[in-house]
Amino acid sequence: PGYITIDFDKNKAVVGEIIKATISIKDIQNFSGYQVNIEYDPKMLMPVNLSDGSAYKDNTNPTSGNLLKNSRFTPLEQAAHNINTGVLNFGKFYVNLEEYRRSGNAENSGTLAVIGFKVLKEGNTYVYFENTKTLPNAITGTTLFNWNGERITSGYSVIQPGRISITNSTSTPTPTIKTTPTIKPTPTPSGFWVIVDTDDSSVKYGEEIIVPVRFRNLPSGGLSTTDMVINYDESKLQFIEGTAGSIVKN
């Protein structure tokens, strides 16, 4: 399925650095325009133009990507931010949709916009799509349009970026992933058993957690292979990677 996402060029930075955030789409059929609402902590980050490092104003349009740039179809962009509260609200559209449809060459994947965020303060912070009253009927702060001028109401997902860890140049970065989760007390059944659990029963939006898969009372001779299916809620969690444990390393 199609999606819209924000990608950072780095998730760990020091105070004073600039993080490049790229907003892009993939597999959005007959795409003709968008509007998004992005929120951030203005005490931690400041949106800037990547070309010269100048700070955004409330009407600054972000740097355009490689989509919606064909002058033949009359691209139009607009911005209505609230820099003081940490809100970026902007969009871009093709106005001449009849000519766009007639071309038969619809855009569907690529970069929409690029934004710089200057790091102001040490700590952990986030940049994310978020719904707002000024963008009604949005899907997690995003509204996409097809070449008929219709709002796309389904068939794509919104992928949020992860946490940004900010340090001073002399300090040690805060680990993004907890490496020593402990299992919560659980009644131990008899015989061979498997448990999937973590100590992170309460986490903040954007944080990453490790979920260990543990074996107990292995049969004599151990295991030669494992095969399992783990289900999770894709609307709330994004899988990153799986790594081997201490039992099946070869």
Secondary structure, 3 states (H helix, E strand, C coil): CEEEEEEECCCEEECCCEEEEEEEEECCCCEEEEEEEEEECCCCEEEECCCCCCECCCCCCCEECCCCCCHHHCEEEEECCECCCCEEEEEEEECCHHHHHHHCCCECCEEEEEEEEEECCCEEECEEECCCCCCCCCECCEEEEECCCCEECCCEEEECCCCEEEECCCCCCCCCECCCCCCCCCCCCCCCEEEECCCCCCCCCCCECCCCEEEECCCCCCCCCCCCCCCCCCCCCCCCCCCCCCCCCC
